[in-house]
Amino acid sequence: MKIAISAMLVLVGLLAVGGGGCVMKEKVIEVVVTGETCAEYWEIHDSPVYSTPAVVNYANEIDMILQDNDVDRGDIKKAVVTNAWYRVTDFNQGHDWLITGQITVARNDIPSGTAALIEYTNQSVGEALGVTVPATLNGDGVSMLNQALTDYINWGNPILTFTVVSGGVTPAPAADDPMIFGWEACIKMQIVVEEDVDLPELF
């Protein structure tokens, strides 16, 4: 599991104030923190029909994003999923594979059912090696993730299972020609928090 973080603070209307006598006033501003969580998979299959699960402690992942940005959970105003991508990280076989399928998501911490999240059709494994491929998101899975983010804000501890579900492979893997590769799928999120800062009172 990997995470990557960045933070952006936008202050509109601040002017340079010269000389003394500047009056400072505490104000509440919004800080936008962006981060991503990545599920990693290792595929070794001699059949075109397979599924590969990966369990993610979503609460711990978000905790790390907040800690790296010196932000507390209680300061979060809202959080949403923005987009997703996937990438093949390891592949060195003599011929390519075209894979079709989806990545589903389910809650482990509460009863939720399973929802499709990422869908892909005839994706070349070789062409995705080391390449960030924008993912096609399914609204049902996005809704489940956004609910998990809301539950986290309300002091829940969501745990999720992301499962690769094959819908077909060309050519079909076999015992004497198994498909072998590693890849990762990443979900990006945007977290809006409120912080108190001292700003100059200009007027």
mmCIF file of the C-alpha atoms, coordinates in Angstrom:
data_MODEL
# 
_entry.id   MODEL 
# 
loop_
_atom_site.group_PDB 
_atom_site.id 
_atom_site.type_symbol 
_atom_site.label_atom_id 
_atom_site.label_alt_id 
_atom_site.label_comp_id 
_atom_site.label_asym_id 
_atom_site.label_entity_id 
_atom_site.label_seq_id 
_atom_site.pdbx_PDB_ins_code 
_atom_site.Cartn_x 
_atom_site.Cartn_y 
_atom_site.Cartn_z 
_atom_site.occupancy 
_atom_site.B_iso_or_equiv 
_atom_site.pdbx_formal_charge 
_atom_site.auth_seq_id 
_atom_site.auth_comp_id 
_atom_site.auth_asym_id 
_atom_site.auth_atom_id 
_atom_site.pdbx_PDB_model_num 
ATOM 1   C CA . MET A 1 1   ? 0.000   0.000   0.000   1.00 0.00 ? 1   MET A CA 1 
ATOM 2   C CA . LYS A 1 2   ? 1.388   3.393   -0.935  1.00 0.00 ? 2   LYS A CA 1 
ATOM 3   C CA . ILE A 1 3   ? 0.199   6.935   -0.480  1.00 0.00 ? 3   ILE A CA 1 
ATOM 4   C CA . ALA A 1 4   ? 1.235   10.183  -2.067  1.00 0.00 ? 4   ALA A CA 1 
ATOM 5   C CA . ILE A 1 5   ? 0.255   13.556  -0.662  1.00 0.00 ? 5   ILE A CA 1 
ATOM 6   C CA . SER A 1 6   ? 0.287   17.223  -1.570  1.00 0.00 ? 6   SER A CA 1 
ATOM 7   C CA . ALA A 1 7   ? -1.319  20.294  -0.069  1.00 0.00 ? 7   ALA A CA 1 
ATOM 8   C CA . MET A 1 8   ? -2.509  23.564  -1.581  1.00 0.00 ? 8   MET A CA 1 
ATOM 9   C CA . LEU A 1 9   ? -3.355  26.705  0.359   1.00 0.00 ? 9   LEU A CA 1 
ATOM 10  C CA . VAL A 1 10  ? -5.042  29.493  -1.580  1.00 0.00 ? 10  VAL A CA 1 
ATOM 11  C CA . LEU A 1 11  ? -5.347  32.952  -0.030  1.00 0.00 ? 11  LEU A CA 1 
ATOM 12  C CA . VAL A 1 12  ? -7.160  35.470  -2.201  1.00 0.00 ? 12  VAL A CA 1 
ATOM 13  C CA . GLY A 1 13  ? -6.893  39.224  -1.715  1.00 0.00 ? 13  GLY A CA 1 
ATOM 14  C CA . LEU A 1 14  ? -3.744  39.419  0.422   1.00 0.00 ? 14  LEU A CA 1 
ATOM 15  C CA . LEU A 1 15  ? -1.665  42.537  -0.242  1.00 0.00 ? 15  LEU A CA 1 
ATOM 16  C CA . ALA A 1 16  ? 1.847   43.395  0.876   1.00 0.00 ? 16  ALA A CA 1 
ATOM 17  C CA . VAL A 1 17  ? 1.624   45.625  3.929   1.00 0.00 ? 17  VAL A CA 1 
ATOM 18  C CA . GLY A 1 18  ? 4.611   47.882  4.565   1.00 0.00 ? 18  GLY A CA 1 
ATOM 19  C CA . GLY A 1 19  ? 5.641   49.681  7.743   1.00 0.00 ? 19  GLY A CA 1 
ATOM 20  C CA . GLY A 1 20  ? 4.437   49.067  11.265  1.00 0.00 ? 20  GLY A CA 1 
ATOM 21  C CA . GLY A 1 21  ? 1.059   49.197  12.896  1.00 0.00 ? 21  GLY A CA 1 
ATOM 22  C CA . CYS A 1 22  ? -0.407  46.216  11.017  1.00 0.00 ? 22  CYS A CA 1 
ATOM 23  C CA . VAL A 1 23  ? -3.321  44.738  12.969  1.00 0.00 ? 23  VAL A CA 1 
ATOM 24  C CA . MET A 1 24  ? -3.508  40.942  12.866  1.00 0.00 ? 24  MET A CA 1 
ATOM 25  C CA . LYS A 1 25  ? -6.811  39.126  13.193  1.00 0.00 ? 25  LYS A CA 1 
ATOM 26  C CA . GLU A 1 26  ? -7.495  35.413  13.539  1.00 0.00 ? 26  GLU A CA 1 
ATOM 27  C CA . LYS A 1 27  ? -9.564  34.059  10.667  1.00 0.00 ? 27  LYS A CA 1 
ATOM 28  C CA . VAL A 1 28  ? -10.741 30.641  9.531   1.00 0.00 ? 28  VAL A CA 1 
ATOM 29  C CA . ILE A 1 29  ? -9.554  29.559  6.077   1.00 0.00 ? 29  ILE A CA 1 
ATOM 30  C CA . GLU A 1 30  ? -10.015 26.394  4.055   1.00 0.00 ? 30  GLU A CA 1 
ATOM 31  C CA . VAL A 1 31  ? -7.030  24.201  3.207   1.00 0.00 ? 31  VAL A CA 1 
ATOM 32  C CA . VAL A 1 32  ? -7.316  21.632  0.414   1.00 0.00 ? 32  VAL A CA 1 
ATOM 33  C CA . VAL A 1 33  ? -5.297  18.456  0.987   1.00 0.00 ? 33  VAL A CA 1 
ATOM 34  C CA . THR A 1 34  ? -5.020  15.931  -1.835  1.00 0.00 ? 34  THR A CA 1 
ATOM 35  C CA . GLY A 1 35  ? -3.895  12.340  -1.400  1.00 0.00 ? 35  GLY A CA 1 
ATOM 36  C CA . GLU A 1 36  ? -4.180  8.884   -2.868  1.00 0.00 ? 36  GLU A CA 1 
ATOM 37  C CA . THR A 1 37  ? -4.321  5.295   -1.684  1.00 0.00 ? 37  THR A CA 1 
ATOM 38  C CA . CYS A 1 38  ? -3.020  2.473   -3.855  1.00 0.00 ? 38  CYS A CA 1 
ATOM 39  C CA . ALA A 1 39  ? -3.896  -1.216  -3.784  1.00 0.00 ? 39  ALA A CA 1 
ATOM 40  C CA . GLU A 1 40  ? -1.144  -3.459  -5.155  1.00 0.00 ? 40  GLU A CA 1 
ATOM 41  C CA . TYR A 1 41  ? -1.766  -6.782  -6.926  1.00 0.00 ? 41  TYR A CA 1 
ATOM 42  C CA . TRP A 1 42  ? 0.388   -9.659  -8.120  1.00 0.00 ? 42  TRP A CA 1 
ATOM 43  C CA . GLU A 1 43  ? -1.331  -11.708 -10.837 1.00 0.00 ? 43  GLU A CA 1 
ATOM 44  C CA . ILE A 1 44  ? -0.227  -15.292 -11.556 1.00 0.00 ? 44  ILE A CA 1 
ATOM 45  C CA . HIS A 1 45  ? -2.966  -17.150 -13.444 1.00 0.00 ? 45  HIS A CA 1 
ATOM 46  C CA . ASP A 1 46  ? -3.301  -20.147 -15.781 1.00 0.00 ? 46  ASP A CA 1 
ATOM 47  C CA . SER A 1 47  ? -6.972  -19.385 -16.460 1.00 0.00 ? 47  SER A CA 1 
ATOM 48  C CA . PRO A 1 48  ? -8.782  -16.310 -17.823 1.00 0.00 ? 48  PRO A CA 1 
ATOM 49  C CA . VAL A 1 49  ? -11.197 -16.519 -14.871 1.00 0.00 ? 49  VAL A CA 1 
ATOM 50  C CA . TYR A 1 50  ? -9.758  -15.193 -11.610 1.00 0.00 ? 50  TYR A CA 1 
ATOM 51  C CA . SER A 1 51  ? -10.188 -12.670 -8.801  1.00 0.00 ? 51  SER A CA 1 
ATOM 52  C CA . THR A 1 52  ? -7.531  -10.986 -6.657  1.00 0.00 ? 52  THR A CA 1 
ATOM 53  C CA . PRO A 1 53  ? -8.469  -9.129  -3.442  1.00 0.00 ? 53  PRO A CA 1 
ATOM 54  C CA . ALA A 1 54  ? -6.540  -6.452  -1.549  1.00 0.00 ? 54  ALA A CA 1 
ATOM 55  C CA . VAL A 1 55  ? -7.634  -5.196  1.883   1.00 0.00 ? 55  VAL A CA 1 
ATOM 56  C CA . VAL A 1 56  ? -7.070  -1.508  2.674   1.00 0.00 ? 56  VAL A CA 1 
ATOM 57  C CA . ASN A 1 57  ? -7.431  0.074   6.108   1.00 0.00 ? 57  ASN A CA 1 
ATOM 58  C CA . TYR A 1 58  ? -8.882  3.292   4.724   1.00 0.00 ? 58  TYR A CA 1 
ATOM 59  C CA . ALA A 1 59  ? -8.891  5.034   8.110   1.00 0.00 ? 59  ALA A CA 1 
ATOM 60  C CA . ASN A 1 60  ? -5.163  4.427   8.588   1.00 0.00 ? 60  ASN A CA 1 
ATOM 61  C CA . GLU A 1 61  ? -4.396  5.655   5.078   1.00 0.00 ? 61  GLU A CA 1 
ATOM 62  C CA . ILE A 1 62  ? -6.310  8.898   5.625   1.00 0.00 ? 62  ILE A CA 1 
ATOM 63  C CA . ASP A 1 63  ? -4.669  9.288   9.044   1.00 0.00 ? 63  ASP A CA 1 
ATOM 64  C CA . MET A 1 64  ? -1.253  9.249   7.354   1.00 0.00 ? 64  MET A CA 1 
ATOM 65  C CA . ILE A 1 65  ? -2.320  11.826  4.772   1.00 0.00 ? 65  ILE A CA 1 
ATOM 66  C CA . LEU A 1 66  ? -3.532  14.130  7.543   1.00 0.00 ? 66  LEU A CA 1 
ATOM 67  C CA . GLN A 1 67  ? -0.429  13.592  9.680   1.00 0.00 ? 67  GLN A CA 1 
ATOM 68  C CA . ASP A 1 68  ? 1.880   14.421  6.796   1.00 0.00 ? 68  ASP A CA 1 
ATOM 69  C CA . ASN A 1 69  ? 0.004   17.697  6.368   1.00 0.00 ? 69  ASN A CA 1 
ATOM 70  C CA . ASP A 1 70  ? -0.241  18.487  10.126  1.00 0.00 ? 70  ASP A CA 1 
ATOM 71  C CA . VAL A 1 71  ? -4.044  18.306  10.022  1.00 0.00 ? 71  VAL A CA 1 
ATOM 72  C CA . ASP A 1 72  ? -6.454  16.773  12.554  1.00 0.00 ? 72  ASP A CA 1 
ATOM 73  C CA . ARG A 1 73  ? -9.472  14.649  11.689  1.00 0.00 ? 73  ARG A CA 1 
ATOM 74  C CA . GLY A 1 74  ? -11.746 17.024  13.603  1.00 0.00 ? 74  GLY A CA 1 
ATOM 75  C CA . ASP A 1 75  ? -10.769 19.857  11.233  1.00 0.00 ? 75  ASP A CA 1 
ATOM 76  C CA . ILE A 1 76  ? -12.144 18.101  8.127   1.00 0.00 ? 76  ILE A CA 1 
ATOM 77  C CA . LYS A 1 77  ? -15.072 19.867  6.513   1.00 0.00 ? 77  LYS A CA 1 
ATOM 78  C CA . LYS A 1 78  ? -15.616 17.449  3.618   1.00 0.00 ? 78  LYS A CA 1 
ATOM 79  C CA . ALA A 1 79  ? -13.818 14.791  1.578   1.00 0.00 ? 79  ALA A CA 1 
ATOM 80  C CA . VAL A 1 80  ? -14.548 13.285  -1.843  1.00 0.00 ? 80  VAL A CA 1 
ATOM 81  C CA . VAL A 1 81  ? -13.034 10.923  -4.392  1.00 0.00 ? 81  VAL A CA 1 
ATOM 82  C CA . THR A 1 82  ? -11.815 12.851  -7.442  1.00 0.00 ? 82  THR A CA 1 
ATOM 83  C CA . ASN A 1 83  ? -10.379 10.284  -9.876  1.00 0.00 ? 83  ASN A CA 1 
ATOM 84  C CA . ALA A 1 84  ? -8.357  7.082   -10.186 1.00 0.00 ? 84  ALA A CA 1 
ATOM 85  C CA . TRP A 1 85  ? -5.608  5.452   -12.226 1.00 0.00 ? 85  TRP A CA 1 
ATOM 86  C CA . TYR A 1 86  ? -3.777  2.157   -12.601 1.00 0.00 ? 86  TYR A CA 1 
ATOM 87  C CA . ARG A 1 87  ? -0.323  1.087   -13.741 1.00 0.00 ? 87  ARG A CA 1 
ATOM 88  C CA . VAL A 1 88  ? 1.538   -2.158  -14.431 1.00 0.00 ? 88  VAL A CA 1 
ATOM 89  C CA . THR A 1 89  ? 4.629   -2.259  -12.219 1.00 0.00 ? 89  THR A CA 1 
ATOM 90  C CA . ASP A 1 90  ? 6.240   -5.561  -13.246 1.00 0.00 ? 90  ASP A CA 1 
ATOM 91  C CA . PHE A 1 91  ? 5.982   -7.473  -16.534 1.00 0.00 ? 91  PHE A CA 1 
ATOM 92  C CA . ASN A 1 92  ? 8.664   -9.267  -18.578 1.00 0.00 ? 92  ASN A CA 1 
ATOM 93  C CA . GLN A 1 93  ? 6.951   -12.110 -20.435 1.00 0.00 ? 93  GLN A CA 1 
ATOM 94  C CA . GLY A 1 94  ? 7.581   -12.868 -24.080 1.00 0.00 ? 94  GLY A CA 1 
ATOM 95  C CA . HIS A 1 95  ? 4.133   -11.842 -25.311 1.00 0.00 ? 95  HIS A CA 1 
ATOM 96  C CA . ASP A 1 96  ? 1.409   -9.417  -24.288 1.00 0.00 ? 96  ASP A CA 1 
ATOM 97  C CA . TRP A 1 97  ? -1.995  -9.989  -22.682 1.00 0.00 ? 97  TRP A CA 1 
ATOM 98  C CA . LEU A 1 98  ? -5.217  -8.057  -23.207 1.00 0.00 ? 98  LEU A CA 1 
ATOM 99  C CA . ILE A 1 99  ? -7.252  -7.977  -20.012 1.00 0.00 ? 99  ILE A CA 1 
ATOM 100 C CA . THR A 1 100 ? -10.883 -7.019  -19.446 1.00 0.00 ? 100 THR A CA 1 
ATOM 101 C CA . GLY A 1 101 ? -12.586 -6.745  -16.087 1.00 0.00 ? 101 GLY A CA 1 
ATOM 102 C CA . GLN A 1 102 ? -13.277 -4.523  -13.133 1.00 0.00 ? 102 GLN A CA 1 
ATOM 103 C CA . ILE A 1 103 ? -12.117 -3.696  -9.638  1.00 0.00 ? 103 ILE A CA 1 
ATOM 104 C CA . THR A 1 104 ? -14.894 -3.892  -7.078  1.00 0.00 ? 104 THR A CA 1 
ATOM 105 C CA . VAL A 1 105 ? -15.064 -2.394  -3.597  1.00 0.00 ? 105 VAL A CA 1 
ATOM 106 C CA . ALA A 1 106 ? -16.747 -3.633  -0.416  1.00 0.00 ? 106 ALA A CA 1 
ATOM 107 C CA . ARG A 1 107 ? -16.781 -2.450  3.189   1.00 0.00 ? 107 ARG A CA 1 
ATOM 108 C CA . ASN A 1 108 ? -15.298 -4.821  5.762   1.00 0.00 ? 108 ASN A CA 1 
ATOM 109 C CA . ASP A 1 109 ? -16.239 -2.733  8.797   1.00 0.00 ? 109 ASP A CA 1 
ATOM 110 C CA . ILE A 1 110 ? -19.993 -2.624  8.084   1.00 0.00 ? 110 ILE A CA 1 
ATOM 111 C CA . PRO A 1 111 ? -22.430 -4.603  5.888   1.00 0.00 ? 111 PRO A CA 1 
ATOM 112 C CA . SER A 1 112 ? -22.404 -2.912  2.486   1.00 0.00 ? 112 SER A CA 1 
ATOM 113 C CA . GLY A 1 113 ? -22.533 -5.354  -0.388  1.00 0.00 ? 113 GLY A CA 1 
ATOM 114 C CA . THR A 1 114 ? -20.117 -5.030  -3.315  1.00 0.00 ? 114 THR A CA 1 
ATOM 115 C CA . ALA A 1 115 ? -19.973 -2.268  -5.927  1.00 0.00 ? 115 ALA A CA 1 
ATOM 116 C CA . ALA A 1 116 ? -18.048 -1.911  -9.184  1.00 0.00 ? 116 ALA A CA 1 
ATOM 117 C CA . LEU A 1 117 ? -15.440 0.853   -8.952  1.00 0.00 ? 117 LEU A CA 1 
ATOM 118 C CA . ILE A 1 118 ? -12.957 0.683   -11.856 1.00 0.00 ? 118 ILE A CA 1 
ATOM 119 C CA . GLU A 1 119 ? -13.652 -0.841  -15.266 1.00 0.00 ? 119 GLU A CA 1 
ATOM 120 C CA . TYR A 1 120 ? -11.215 -1.681  -18.067 1.00 0.00 ? 120 TYR A CA 1 
ATOM 121 C CA . THR A 1 121 ? -11.609 -3.308  -21.502 1.00 0.00 ? 121 THR A CA 1 
ATOM 122 C CA . ASN A 1 122 ? -8.900  -4.957  -23.643 1.00 0.00 ? 122 ASN A CA 1 
ATOM 123 C CA . GLN A 1 123 ? -6.158  -3.238  -21.676 1.00 0.00 ? 123 GLN A CA 1 
ATOM 124 C CA . SER A 1 124 ? -2.702  -4.193  -22.908 1.00 0.00 ? 124 SER A CA 1 
ATOM 125 C CA . VAL A 1 125 ? -0.539  -5.283  -19.985 1.00 0.00 ? 125 VAL A CA 1 
ATOM 126 C CA . GLY A 1 126 ? 2.651   -4.395  -21.850 1.00 0.00 ? 126 GLY A CA 1 
ATOM 127 C CA . GLU A 1 127 ? 1.460   -0.926  -22.846 1.00 0.00 ? 127 GLU A CA 1 
ATOM 128 C CA . ALA A 1 128 ? 0.516   -0.133  -19.245 1.00 0.00 ? 128 ALA A CA 1 
ATOM 129 C CA . LEU A 1 129 ? 3.988   -1.019  -17.906 1.00 0.00 ? 129 LEU A CA 1 
ATOM 130 C CA . GLY A 1 130 ? 5.268   2.064   -16.086 1.00 0.00 ? 130 GLY A CA 1 
ATOM 131 C CA . VAL A 1 131 ? 2.442   4.163   -17.565 1.00 0.00 ? 131 VAL A CA 1 
ATOM 132 C CA . THR A 1 132 ? -0.243  5.891   -15.499 1.00 0.00 ? 132 THR A CA 1 
ATOM 133 C CA . VAL A 1 133 ? -3.552  4.968   -17.152 1.00 0.00 ? 133 VAL A CA 1 
ATOM 134 C CA . PRO A 1 134 ? -6.592  7.101   -16.192 1.00 0.00 ? 134 PRO A CA 1 
ATOM 135 C CA . ALA A 1 135 ? -9.309  4.785   -14.889 1.00 0.00 ? 135 ALA A CA 1 
ATOM 136 C CA . THR A 1 136 ? -12.976 4.691   -15.823 1.00 0.00 ? 136 THR A CA 1 
ATOM 137 C CA . LEU A 1 137 ? -14.905 5.032   -12.561 1.00 0.00 ? 137 LEU A CA 1 
ATOM 138 C CA . ASN A 1 138 ? -18.298 3.506   -11.796 1.00 0.00 ? 138 ASN A CA 1 
ATOM 139 C CA . GLY A 1 139 ? -20.663 5.753   -9.818  1.00 0.00 ? 139 GLY A CA 1 
ATOM 140 C CA . ASP A 1 140 ? -21.736 2.949   -7.457  1.00 0.00 ? 140 ASP A CA 1 
ATOM 141 C CA . GLY A 1 141 ? -18.199 2.369   -6.256  1.00 0.00 ? 141 GLY A CA 1 
ATOM 142 C CA . VAL A 1 142 ? -17.488 6.093   -5.985  1.00 0.00 ? 142 VAL A CA 1 
ATOM 143 C CA . SER A 1 143 ? -20.598 6.511   -3.820  1.00 0.00 ? 143 SER A CA 1 
ATOM 144 C CA . MET A 1 144 ? -19.382 3.738   -1.495  1.00 0.00 ? 144 MET A CA 1 
ATOM 145 C CA . LEU A 1 145 ? -15.958 5.377   -1.172  1.00 0.00 ? 145 LEU A CA 1 
ATOM 146 C CA . ASN A 1 146 ? -17.461 8.801   -0.533  1.00 0.00 ? 146 ASN A CA 1 
ATOM 147 C CA . GLN A 1 147 ? -19.668 7.297   2.175   1.00 0.00 ? 147 GLN A CA 1 
ATOM 148 C CA . ALA A 1 148 ? -16.570 5.724   3.713   1.00 0.00 ? 148 ALA A CA 1 
ATOM 149 C CA . LEU A 1 149 ? -14.937 9.168   3.738   1.00 0.00 ? 149 LEU A CA 1 
ATOM 150 C CA . THR A 1 150 ? -18.019 10.653  5.409   1.00 0.00 ? 150 THR A CA 1 
ATOM 151 C CA . ASP A 1 151 ? -17.976 7.876   8.004   1.00 0.00 ? 151 ASP A CA 1 
ATOM 152 C CA . TYR A 1 152 ? -14.305 8.612   8.662   1.00 0.00 ? 152 TYR A CA 1 
ATOM 153 C CA . ILE A 1 153 ? -15.100 12.298  9.252   1.00 0.00 ? 153 ILE A CA 1 
ATOM 154 C CA . ASN A 1 154 ? -17.738 11.142  11.749  1.00 0.00 ? 154 ASN A CA 1 
ATOM 155 C CA . TRP A 1 155 ? -15.047 9.122   13.594  1.00 0.00 ? 155 TRP A CA 1 
ATOM 156 C CA . GLY A 1 156 ? -15.697 5.810   11.893  1.00 0.00 ? 156 GLY A CA 1 
ATOM 157 C CA . ASN A 1 157 ? -12.835 3.497   10.844  1.00 0.00 ? 157 ASN A CA 1 
ATOM 158 C CA . PRO A 1 158 ? -13.648 2.167   7.365   1.00 0.00 ? 158 PRO A CA 1 
ATOM 159 C CA . ILE A 1 159 ? -11.818 -0.893  6.089   1.00 0.00 ? 159 ILE A CA 1 
ATOM 160 C CA . LEU A 1 160 ? -12.246 -1.763  2.405   1.00 0.00 ? 160 LEU A CA 1 
ATOM 161 C CA . THR A 1 161 ? -11.562 -4.695  0.119   1.00 0.00 ? 161 THR A CA 1 
ATOM 162 C CA . PHE A 1 162 ? -10.682 -3.871  -3.496  1.00 0.00 ? 162 PHE A CA 1 
ATOM 163 C CA . THR A 1 163 ? -10.987 -6.984  -5.682  1.00 0.00 ? 163 THR A CA 1 
ATOM 164 C CA . VAL A 1 164 ? -9.799  -7.461  -9.262  1.00 0.00 ? 164 VAL A CA 1 
ATOM 165 C CA . VAL A 1 165 ? -12.470 -9.488  -11.083 1.00 0.00 ? 165 VAL A CA 1 
ATOM 166 C CA . SER A 1 166 ? -11.428 -10.791 -14.495 1.00 0.00 ? 166 SER A CA 1 
ATOM 167 C CA . GLY A 1 167 ? -13.839 -10.512 -17.391 1.00 0.00 ? 167 GLY A CA 1 
ATOM 168 C CA . GLY A 1 168 ? -11.560 -12.168 -19.934 1.00 0.00 ? 168 GLY A CA 1 
ATOM 169 C CA . VAL A 1 169 ? -7.948  -12.456 -21.127 1.00 0.00 ? 169 VAL A CA 1 
ATOM 170 C CA . THR A 1 170 ? -6.594  -12.675 -24.686 1.00 0.00 ? 170 THR A CA 1 
ATOM 171 C CA . PRO A 1 171 ? -4.876  -15.005 -25.361 1.00 0.00 ? 171 PRO A CA 1 
ATOM 172 C CA . ALA A 1 172 ? -6.232  -17.267 -22.650 1.00 0.00 ? 172 ALA A CA 1 
ATOM 173 C CA . PRO A 1 173 ? -3.600  -18.185 -20.018 1.00 0.00 ? 173 PRO A CA 1 
ATOM 174 C CA . ALA A 1 174 ? -2.808  -21.880 -19.619 1.00 0.00 ? 174 ALA A CA 1 
ATOM 175 C CA . ALA A 1 175 ? -0.761  -24.117 -17.357 1.00 0.00 ? 175 ALA A CA 1 
ATOM 176 C CA . ASP A 1 176 ? 2.150   -24.044 -19.827 1.00 0.00 ? 176 ASP A CA 1 
ATOM 177 C CA . ASP A 1 177 ? 1.702   -20.310 -20.515 1.00 0.00 ? 177 ASP A CA 1 
ATOM 178 C CA . PRO A 1 178 ? 0.549   -18.538 -17.326 1.00 0.00 ? 178 PRO A CA 1 
ATOM 179 C CA . MET A 1 179 ? -0.075  -14.807 -17.166 1.00 0.00 ? 179 MET A CA 1 
ATOM 180 C CA . ILE A 1 180 ? 2.281   -13.121 -14.682 1.00 0.00 ? 180 ILE A CA 1 
ATOM 181 C CA . PHE A 1 181 ? 2.455   -9.411  -13.862 1.00 0.00 ? 181 PHE A CA 1 
ATOM 182 C CA . GLY A 1 182 ? 2.243   -6.924  -11.010 1.00 0.00 ? 182 GLY A CA 1 
ATOM 183 C CA . TRP A 1 183 ? 0.124   -3.785  -10.997 1.00 0.00 ? 183 TRP A CA 1 
ATOM 184 C CA . GLU A 1 184 ? -1.444  -1.163  -8.776  1.00 0.00 ? 184 GLU A CA 1 
ATOM 185 C CA . ALA A 1 185 ? -4.711  0.789   -8.776  1.00 0.00 ? 185 ALA A CA 1 
ATOM 186 C CA . CYS A 1 186 ? -4.892  4.147   -7.020  1.00 0.00 ? 186 CYS A CA 1 
ATOM 187 C CA . ILE A 1 187 ? -7.789  6.282   -5.816  1.00 0.00 ? 187 ILE A CA 1 
ATOM 188 C CA . LYS A 1 188 ? -7.286  10.029  -5.481  1.00 0.00 ? 188 LYS A CA 1 
ATOM 189 C CA . MET A 1 189 ? -9.200  12.074  -2.922  1.00 0.00 ? 189 MET A CA 1 
ATOM 190 C CA . GLN A 1 190 ? -9.610  15.715  -1.975  1.00 0.00 ? 190 GLN A CA 1 
ATOM 191 C CA . ILE A 1 191 ? -9.955  16.661  1.689   1.00 0.00 ? 191 ILE A CA 1 
ATOM 192 C CA . VAL A 1 192 ? -11.069 20.148  2.722   1.00 0.00 ? 192 VAL A CA 1 
ATOM 193 C CA . VAL A 1 193 ? -10.140 21.236  6.248   1.00 0.00 ? 193 VAL A CA 1 
ATOM 194 C CA . GLU A 1 194 ? -10.584 24.437  8.215   1.00 0.00 ? 194 GLU A CA 1 
ATOM 195 C CA . GLU A 1 195 ? -7.664  26.092  9.985   1.00 0.00 ? 195 GLU A CA 1 
ATOM 196 C CA . ASP A 1 196 ? -7.281  29.201  12.151  1.00 0.00 ? 196 ASP A CA 1 
ATOM 197 C CA . VAL A 1 197 ? -4.593  31.605  10.950  1.00 0.00 ? 197 VAL A CA 1 
ATOM 198 C CA . ASP A 1 198 ? -3.534  35.166  11.784  1.00 0.00 ? 198 ASP A CA 1 
ATOM 199 C CA . LEU A 1 199 ? -4.004  37.490  8.822   1.00 0.00 ? 199 LEU A CA 1 
ATOM 200 C CA . PRO A 1 200 ? -3.476  41.252  8.508   1.00 0.00 ? 200 PRO A CA 1 
ATOM 201 C CA . GLU A 1 201 ? -6.603  43.355  8.921   1.00 0.00 ? 201 GLU A CA 1 
ATOM 202 C CA . LEU A 1 202 ? -6.317  45.509  5.815   1.00 0.00 ? 202 LEU A CA 1 
ATOM 203 C CA . PHE A 1 203 ? -9.465  47.621  6.180   1.00 0.00 ? 203 PHE A CA 1 
# 
